[in-house]
Amino acid sequence: MSRLMISISGIRGIIGETLTPDAVVKYAAAYGTFVGPGKVIVGRDSRVSGPMMHHAVVAGLQAVGCTPVDVGICPTPTVEFATRRHGETGGIIITASHNPIQWNALKLLNKDGLFLNADQGNRVIEIASTEKFKYVSYNELGKYETFTNAIQEHQEAVLNLPYIDVPALQKRRFKVVIDGVNGAGSVCMPEFLQKLGCEVVAINCTPDGIFPHTPEPVPENLTQLCESVKKNNADIGFAVDPDADRLAIVSEKGIPLGEEYTLALAIKFLLMKKRGPVVINASTSLASEDIARKFGVDVIRTKVGEIHVTQKLLEINAVIGGEGNGGIILPDVHPGRDAVVGIALTLQALLESGKTISQLKSSLPQYEIVKLKLELGDADPKTILNKLIERHAQEKIDQIDGVKFLGNRTWVQVRASNTEPIVRIMAEAPTAQDAQMLGEKYLQEIRSLI
C-alpha cells in the first residue's frame, strides 16, 4: 500500500490504494469549508481516473455550499487563469502532473489562481484531519455549473500579448511537431499552434490519459518526438507533461535542448522587450542567471516549488520567472507555470532571430546539470548537511534550499528528500563531465559521513 501524500498544495496518491473516493470527498469538503461558499473552478487532466475524481470533488464542494464550475479537460495553467478571472473563492485542479498513470492528485488554488501558501494549506489539512466540515442542509447545497470557454480565453490572453506578432508568425508558418502525451495539452496545443499559423504535426494528442511513454518531458522520454521532428523536416518540436504546465523543446536536428533552456530562451526574449527583475528557484541553471545579468537586471532565487517563485515574483513585480523544469511564469498572462506561454515566446524568439532553434540555443550560455541521489539508511540528513557546512566553511554557501556550494561557474546543491530517506545532489558546470565529477565528489563525501 502506498502512502497518501498530503501537502499544503493538496493530496496525491495511487488510485485504488490510498487515493480513494472517500479521501477525495473529504479533502474537497475541507477545502470548501476553508474557502467558504462561492464559485470554485474545477478542471482536470485527461487521466483515466479523472471522471471518478471529478465526481468526488464536486460532491465534496457542493456538500459544504460551494458551486463547482466545471471547465473540463484543460491544462493546469488554464485552470489557474480561469480561477483568477472567474473564481469567487478558488479552484481545484485534478492532476498528478508528470506522475505515472496510476497516480492522481488534487492541487488547490486560492481565488487569485495561485497555489495555497503554507498557512492556507495547513488550515485545509487541519480541517480534513479533524473532520470539522461545514456541511449545509438541502436548501443550501452548492449548484453545479459548466464553463466551456476557458481554453479560448487563456489562448486569447497569450495571443494578445504586445510582443507576440501573430500576423508575422502566421506568415512565417513554422512546421511544428507537438507531443501532447495524450494529456490535457492534447485539447489545447494543436489548436493554439494552428492559431499561430503553424503547420502542425500532432503526435500523442488523443486526450484519453493513456500515456504512450513515461510522461515527464525530459530528454530520455522524447525519443518519438525527436524522430518525428527529423522525419517531418520540422523547424521545432514541443513536448508537454500531462497537465501542460511544463514545456520541453526539440531542435530541428531532433535533439532535445534540455528543460533548462526552455526558461533561458524565454528570459532572453522577454528581457529584449522589457526590463525588470527575474525570479528563479535555487536549482535553476546559471544560464538563466547569466542572461539576466547581461541585461543588467536583478536575479532573485527562491526555494524550489512554484508557489515560492510566484510569491516572490509578485512581491517584487518581476517581469518573468520560472523553474528549470520547463516551467515559464509570465505575469503578463497569469502568475503560474504555463506551456502555452512558453510556446508563443519560443516561436516569436525563433521568428525574430532568423536562426534555427539549434543556433538560438548555441547563442546562450552553455551549462550541464547532473542529478544524483544517495540512500541515507538511518542517518540523520540534518546532521549530514551540518557536517558538510562545517567542512566547507571557507566556501561560498547558499542555504535558501538545502545547502548549495557556489564555485566559479559551478555549483553543487544537496537537499534532503521530504518523502524518502535519501539526499539529492545536483551539480552544474560548463560541461557534463565536469558536472558529473563535481557531483560524484560530493556524493562520496556524503557517503563518508554516513
C-alpha positions in Angstrom: 0.0 0.0 0.0 1.3 3.4 -0.9 1.1 6.3 1.4 -1.3 9.1 0.7 0.9 12.2 0.2 -0.5 15.2 1.9 1.0 18.6 1.5 0.0 22.3 1.6 -0.9 22.2 -2.0 -3.2 19.1 -1.9 -3.2 15.4 -1.9 -1.6 12.8 -4.1 -1.7 9.0 -4.2 -2.3 5.9 -6.2 -5.9 5.2 -7.4 -7.4 2.1 -5.6 -4.8 2.2 -2.9 -4.7 5.4 -0.8 -6.4 7.8 -3.2 -10.0 6.7 -2.8 -13.3 8.5 -3.4 -13.6 8.9 0.4 -10.3 10.7 0.6 -11.1 13.0 -2.3 -14.5 13.9 -1.0 -13.0 14.6 2.4 -10.3 16.8 1.1 -12.6 18.7 -1.3 -15.0 19.3 1.6 -12.2 20.5 3.8 -11.0 22.9 1.1 -14.6 24.1 0.5 -15.0 24.7 4.2 -11.9 26.8 4.2 -12.7 29.0 1.3 -16.4 29.3 2.1 -19.4 29.4 -0.2 -18.9 30.7 -3.7 -17.8 29.5 -7.2 -14.8 27.1 -7.3 -13.3 26.5 -10.7 -12.7 22.7 -11.3 -10.6 21.4 -14.1 -8.7 18.2 -14.8 -6.1 16.5 -17.0 -7.1 13.5 -19.1 -6.2 10.7 -16.7 -8.4 7.6 -16.8 -9.3 8.2 -13.1 -10.3 11.8 -13.8 -14.1 11.4 -14.1 -14.2 9.5 -10.8 -12.1 12.1 -9.1 -14.2 14.9 -10.6 -17.4 13.5 -9.3 -15.9 13.1 -5.8 -14.6 16.7 -5.9 -18.0 18.1 -7.0 -19.8 16.2 -4.2 -17.4 17.4 -1.5 -17.7 21.0 -2.7 -21.5 21.0 -3.0 -21.9 19.4 0.4 -20.3 22.5 2.0 -22.2 25.0 -0.1 -19.6 25.7 -2.8 -20.6 25.9 -6.5 -18.2 23.9 -8.6 -17.7 25.5 -12.1 -16.5 22.7 -14.4 -14.1 23.8 -17.1 -13.5 20.2 -18.3 -10.2 18.7 -19.5 -7.7 21.5 -19.9 -4.1 22.5 -18.9 -3.3 23.4 -15.3 -2.4 27.0 -16.4 -5.9 27.3 -18.0 -7.5 26.4 -14.7 -5.3 28.9 -12.9 -6.1 31.6 -15.5 -9.9 30.9 -15.2 -9.7 30.9 -11.4 -8.0 34.3 -11.4 -10.6 35.7 -13.8 -13.9 33.9 -12.8 -13.4 32.1 -9.5 -15.1 33.7 -6.5 -13.4 31.6 -3.8 -10.7 29.4 -5.5 -10.0 26.5 -7.8 -9.1 22.8 -7.8 -7.0 21.1 -10.4 -7.4 17.3 -10.7 -4.0 16.2 -11.9 -0.9 14.2 -10.9 1.2 16.3 -13.3 4.1 14.1 -14.6 3.4 11.1 -12.3 2.6 7.7 -13.9 -0.9 6.7 -15.0 -1.9 5.1 -11.7 -1.5 8.3 -9.8 -3.8 11.3 -9.4 -4.0 14.3 -7.2 -5.8 17.5 -6.2 -4.0 20.8 -6.5 -5.6 23.6 -4.6 -5.7 27.3 -5.6 -6.7 30.5 -3.9 -9.1 33.0 -5.5 -6.2 34.6 -7.3 -5.3 31.4 -9.2 -2.2 30.7 -7.1 -1.3 27.6 -5.2 -2.1 27.8 -1.5 0.6 29.1 0.7 1.8 27.2 3.8 -0.7 28.8 6.3 -3.6 28.3 3.9 -2.6 24.7 3.1 -2.1 23.8 6.7 -5.5 25.1 7.6 -7.1 22.8 5.0 -5.1 19.9 6.3 -6.3 20.7 9.8 -10.0 20.8 8.8 -9.6 17.5 6.9 -7.8 15.7 9.9 -10.3 16.9 12.4 -13.3 16.5 10.1 -14.7 19.8 11.1 -16.6 20.3 7.8 -19.3 22.9 7.4 -21.9 20.7 5.8 -25.0 22.5 4.7 -28.7 21.5 4.5 -30.5 20.5 1.3 -31.6 24.1 0.5 -28.0 25.5 0.8 -26.2 22.9 -1.3 -23.9 24.3 -3.9 -25.1 24.3 -7.5 -23.2 22.9 -10.5 -22.1 25.0 -13.4 -20.0 24.5 -16.6 -17.8 26.9 -18.4 -16.7 25.9 -21.9 -14.7 28.9 -22.9 -11.7 28.6 -20.5 -9.2 27.4 -23.1 -10.2 30.0 -25.6 -9.8 32.8 -23.1 -6.4 31.6 -22.0 -5.2 31.3 -25.6 -6.5 34.8 -26.4 -4.7 36.3 -23.5 -1.4 34.9 -24.9 -2.1 35.8 -28.5 -2.9 39.4 -27.4 0.5 40.0 -25.7 2.0 43.1 -27.3 5.3 41.3 -28.1 3.7 38.3 -29.9 3.3 39.2 -33.6 0.6 36.8 -34.7 0.3 38.0 -38.3 4.1 37.7 -38.8 4.1 34.2 -37.2 1.2 33.2 -39.5 3.1 34.4 -42.5 6.3 32.6 -41.4 4.3 29.3 -41.0 6.7 27.3 -38.8 6.4 23.5 -39.1 6.0 22.2 -35.6 5.7 18.7 -34.1 3.8 18.6 -30.8 3.7 15.7 -28.4 0.7 16.0 -26.0 1.4 12.7 -24.2 -2.3 12.1 -24.6 -2.8 14.6 -21.7 -4.6 17.9 -21.2 -2.3 19.6 -23.7 -3.9 17.4 -26.4 -7.1 19.5 -26.3 -5.2 22.8 -26.5 -1.8 22.8 -28.1 -2.5 21.7 -31.7 -5.3 24.3 -32.0 -3.1 27.0 -30.4 -0.2 26.3 -32.8 -2.7 26.5 -35.7 -3.8 29.9 -34.5 -0.1 30.9 -34.7 -0.1 29.8 -38.3 2.0 26.7 -37.8 1.9 23.6 -39.9 1.2 21.2 -37.1 2.2 17.5 -36.8 0.4 16.2 -33.7 1.6 13.0 -32.0 0.0 11.5 -28.9 -2.8 14.1 -28.9 -5.7 11.9 -28.0 -6.8 13.1 -24.5 -7.5 9.6 -23.1 -4.9 9.6 -20.4 -3.1 6.5 -21.8 0.5 7.8 -21.8 2.5 6.4 -24.8 5.7 6.9 -22.9 6.9 8.0 -19.4 5.1 11.3 -19.2 7.7 13.6 -17.7 9.1 15.7 -20.6 12.8 15.1 -20.0 15.2 14.1 -22.9 15.2 10.4 -22.3 11.4 10.3 -22.8 11.3 12.3 -26.0 12.7 9.7 -28.5 9.4 9.6 -30.5 9.3 13.4 -30.8 12.9 13.6 -31.9 12.3 11.0 -34.6 9.1 12.8 -35.8 10.9 16.2 -36.0 13.6 14.7 -38.2 11.1 12.6 -40.3 8.9 15.6 -41.0 11.8 18.1 -41.5 10.2 20.3 -38.9 11.5 23.6 -37.6 11.0 22.6 -33.9 9.3 20.1 -31.6 7.5 20.7 -28.4 6.5 18.3 -25.6 4.4 18.9 -22.6 3.6 17.0 -19.4 0.1 15.6 -18.8 -1.2 18.9 -17.3 0.8 21.1 -19.7 2.4 23.5 -17.4 5.9 22.3 -18.3 7.4 22.6 -21.8 10.3 20.8 -23.5 11.9 21.7 -26.8 13.5 19.6 -29.5 15.7 21.2 -32.2 15.3 20.9 -35.9 18.1 18.3 -35.7 15.9 16.1 -33.4 18.0 16.9 -30.3 16.4 17.9 -27.0 17.5 21.3 -25.8 17.0 20.3 -22.1 14.3 21.7 -19.9 16.6 24.5 -18.5 16.8 26.1 -21.9 13.1 26.5 -22.3 13.3 29.0 -19.5 16.6 30.5 -20.6 15.2 31.2 -24.1 12.1 32.8 -22.7 14.0 35.0 -20.3 16.4 36.3 -23.0 13.5 37.0 -25.4 11.4 38.9 -22.8 14.2 41.0 -21.5 14.8 42.2 -25.0 11.2 43.6 -24.9 11.0 44.9 -21.3 13.4 45.1 -18.4 12.8 44.1 -14.8 13.7 41.6 -12.1 13.8 37.8 -12.8 12.8 35.2 -10.2 14.1 31.6 -10.5 14.4 28.8 -7.9 17.6 27.6 -6.2 18.0 24.7 -8.6 17.7 26.6 -11.9 20.7 26.7 -14.2 23.2 29.5 -14.2 22.3 30.0 -17.9 19.2 31.9 -16.9 21.1 33.9 -14.3 23.9 34.8 -16.7 21.3 36.0 -19.3 19.6 38.3 -16.8 22.9 39.7 -15.6 23.8 40.6 -19.2 20.6 42.7 -19.3 21.5 44.4 -16.1 18.5 43.2 -14.1 18.3 41.6 -10.7 18.0 37.9 -10.3 16.3 36.5 -7.2 16.4 32.8 -6.3 13.8 31.1 -4.1 13.2 27.7 -2.6 12.1 25.0 -5.1 8.4 25.0 -5.7 6.2 27.1 -7.9 4.4 28.9 -5.0 7.8 30.2 -3.7 8.8 31.6 -7.1 5.3 33.1 -7.7 5.1 34.8 -4.3 8.5 36.4 -4.8 7.7 37.3 -8.4 4.5 39.2 -7.3 6.2 40.7 -4.3 9.0 42.4 -6.4 6.9 42.9 -9.6 9.3 40.8 -11.6 8.7 40.6 -15.4 9.3 36.9 -15.7 10.2 33.9 -13.6 10.1 30.1 -13.6 11.8 26.9 -12.8 14.4 24.9 -14.8 12.0 22.0 -15.4 10.5 23.8 -18.4 8.1 25.9 -16.3 7.8 29.6 -17.5 5.9 32.1 -15.4 4.9 35.2 -17.2 2.8 37.6 -15.0 1.6 39.5 -18.1 -0.8 36.5 -18.6 -1.0 35.0 -15.1 1.5 34.1 -12.3 1.8 30.3 -12.9 3.9 27.9 -15.0 2.5 27.8 -18.5 3.4 25.8 -21.6 1.1 27.8 -23.8 3.0 30.9 -22.9 6.3 29.1 -23.5 5.3 28.0 -27.0 4.4 31.6 -28.0 7.6 33.1 -26.6 9.8 30.4 -28.2 8.2 30.8 -31.7 8.4 34.6 -31.5 12.0 34.4 -30.5 12.7 32.0 -33.3 10.9 34.3 -35.8 12.8 37.5 -34.7 16.2 35.8 -34.6 16.1 34.4 -38.1 18.1 31.5 -36.8 17.3 27.8 -36.3 16.5 26.7 -32.8 19.9 24.9 -32.6 21.6 28.2 -33.4 19.5 30.1 -30.9 20.4 27.6 -28.2 24.1 27.8 -29.1 24.0 31.6 -28.6 23.1 31.1 -24.9 25.4 30.4 -22.0 26.2 26.7 -22.0 25.9 24.6 -18.9 25.2 21.0 -18.0 23.4 19.7 -14.9 23.7 16.2 -13.4 21.4 14.8 -10.7 22.4 12.1 -8.3 20.9 10.6 -5.1 22.2 8.6 -2.2 20.2 6.5 0.3 20.9 7.5 3.9 19.6 4.5 5.8 19.1 5.6 9.4 21.5 8.5 9.1 20.0 11.9 10.0 20.1 14.2 7.0 20.3 17.4 9.0 23.4 16.2 10.8 25.0 15.3 7.4 24.2 18.7 6.0 25.6 20.5 9.0 28.8 18.5 8.8 29.1 19.4 5.1 28.7 23.1 6.0 31.4 22.8 8.7 33.8 21.1 6.2 33.3 23.8 3.6 33.0 26.8 5.9 35.5 28.7 3.8 33.5 28.4 0.6 30.6 30.4 -0.6 27.4 28.7 0.7 23.8 29.4 -0.1 21.1 27.9 2.2 18.0 29.1 0.5 17.0 25.4 -0.2 19.1 22.7 1.3 22.8 23.5 1.1 24.4 24.9 -2.1 28.1 25.3 -2.6 28.9 28.0 -5.1 32.0 28.0 -7.3 33.3 29.7 -10.4 30.6 28.9 -13.0 29.7 25.8 -10.9 27.5 24.8 -8.0 26.5 21.8 -6.1 23.2 21.6 -4.2 22.4 19.0 -1.6 18.8 18.6 -0.5 17.2 16.0 1.8 14.1 14.4 0.5 10.8 15.1 2.4 9.4 11.8 1.5 12.3 9.3 1.3 15.5 8.6 3.4 17.7 10.0 0.6 19.6 13.1 -0.3 19.5 14.5 -3.8 22.6 16.0 -5.2 22.6 18.4 -8.2 25.7 19.7 -9.8 26.2 22.2 -12.6 29.3 23.1 -14.7 30.1 24.2 -18.2 30.5 20.6 -19.3 28.7 17.3 -18.5 32.0 15.7 -17.5 32.8 18.5 -15.0 29.3 18.4 -13.6 29.5 14.6 -13.1 32.9 14.8 -11.4 31.7 17.6 -9.1 28.5 15.7 -8.2 30.4 12.4 -7.6 32.9 14.3 -5.4 30.1 15.4 -3.0 28.3 12.1 -3.2 31.5 10.3 -2.0 32.0 12.9 0.7 28.4 12.4 2.0 28.9 8.7 1.9 31.9 9.0 4.2 29.7 10.9 6.7 27.0 8.3 7.0 
